[in-house]
Amino acid sequence: MSVGLVLVSHSVLLAEGTAELAREMAPDVVVRAGAGDSDGGLGTSLERVQAALDEVLGQADAAVVLADLGSAVLTVETAFEVDESLAGRARLVSAPFVEGAVAAAVTAQQGAGLDAVAAAAEGAVTSIGPRPVLELVDARDGGGAAGTEIGGGGGGVVAPPEAPARPSGPQELAGPGAPDDGDAVVTARVTVRNPLGLHARPAAVLARAVADLGVPVTIDGVDATSVLQLLALGATGGRELEVTARGERAEAAVAAVVSMVEGGFGEV
Amino acid sequence: MTLDVAWSERWVRRAAEALTAARADLTELDRQIGDGDHGENMHRGFQAVVAKLDDGTERTQVGEVLKVVATTLMSSVGGASGPLYGTAFLRASKATERAELDGSSVVAMLEAALEGVTTRGKATTGEKTMVDAWQPAVDAAAGVAQDGGDPVAVLRAAAEAADTGAASTIPLVATKGRASYLGERSAGHEDPGARSTALLLGAALAAALTDEVPSA
């Protein structure tokens, strides 16, 4: 199953800019803008929306559609009403335009199906809520030891929030010595080395890599497969992060994340 | 007079004429409480519909004419009006797949149009939208049809109720659509969408009262 994105905005610039951002983080996902009125001015055009839907569905199995303001939503609904064959293959989601597009694109890049990509877009709104940000500030202030340190067992480590179950990823990263105890919690600290910090591109690279690992990993308490939550950390260069994983391949997963962050994502 | 395919084509031409005549007024209404493009959009949309109607295709059902209106408005009218009127006429076209309308078909057509508007716009009466013209039109038409009125009488009741309904939006505070951004300041102005709905149904009645076809 491959899922593409259709971005419907009154503004061609807004939709194309959002598409550019989404493609940067999810290079293999088909993202098309259906934006502007029939002359490309501010507005929405049924024909432009239909063309974008056709193009995405020509290359992907399904499409998630994001729309910005009122009549963009009406135009998408009208496209669905005119072409009943779109039902089941295309879905309009209720999501913040930019955050939803990025979250959907990154999830689609991970090979998820229509339901999961739509859920990622609609769940994106929580990543910009005030509460998680405040919790992160508290967590940061409570940080302790410096340097990189991998410790087994569950003692003295803040339990990570429940992460959603993920399909098993490739096994080769689980090196020798990985504990078999399913409840083992492994944690490590690593300092962000690239000067720009965990900005959009490295956050996307990291989120994809963690999703591929198939092990629940949190970074400073947030789901490391969520590019938006990673971005919300505001992790600038020099900031120390706490990487935590749970499960039988936790140690290998933490080591892989630590080594990526230490590698500076090719920006050092 | 029968409400046949020729009537529906006269309706479209009269609607185009009425909307062109009202272009400045609708734009002024919309400028006060919206973004000022309603008159221009409706004028342009119905000019496109008339051009499409002149393509030489022979149409044998009222619904075929209304479908031309639907698809043309959807692609040529910007803003919310294109999808709203487009969906209204699309649903109406599905309810009128026949050569001639009797009283109950007129009611079915209006009900389908209203359902299209509310499905798209999620509005109800009293929110200062075109629903404030469509809903009373449907109610009045249904009443006359139930009393055994002829199709033209049903249409007349709808057109008059839509006109009254549009005027009733003047004191309302908008809670749906762009005018709702203005809150209390939207009171005192007639809703342009409700007015254009009244004009459309007025054109349907006018087309039923005379064979005369306005020149485009």
Chai-1 contact restraints between the chains, C-beta under 6 A:
chainA,res_idxA,chainB,res_idxB,connection_type,confidence,min_distance_angstrom,max_distance_angstrom,comment,restraint_id
A,D37,B,G78,contact,1.0,0.0,6.0,A-B,restraint_1
A,G43,B,G78,contact,1.0,0.0,6.0,A-B,restraint_2
A,L46,B,M74,contact,1.0,0.0,6.0,A-B,restraint_3
A,L46,B,S75,contact,1.0,0.0,6.0,A-B,restraint_4
A,E47,B,S75,contact,1.0,0.0,6.0,A-B,restraint_5
A,G70,B,A80,contact,1.0,0.0,6.0,A-B,restraint_6
A,S71,B,G79,contact,1.0,0.0,6.0,A-B,restraint_7
A,S71,B,A80,contact,1.0,0.0,6.0,A-B,restraint_8
A,L74,B,A80,contact,1.0,0.0,6.0,A-B,restraint_9
A,L74,B,P83,contact,1.0,0.0,6.0,A-B,restraint_10
A,L74,B,R120,contact,1.0,0.0,6.0,A-B,restraint_11
A,T75,B,P83,contact,1.0,0.0,6.0,A-B,restraint_12
A,T78,B,M74,contact,1.0,0.0,6.0,A-B,restraint_13
A,T78,B,P83,contact,1.0,0.0,6.0,A-B,restraint_14
A,T78,B,G86,contact,1.0,0.0,6.0,A-B,restraint_15
A,T78,B,T87,contact,1.0,0.0,6.0,A-B,restraint_16
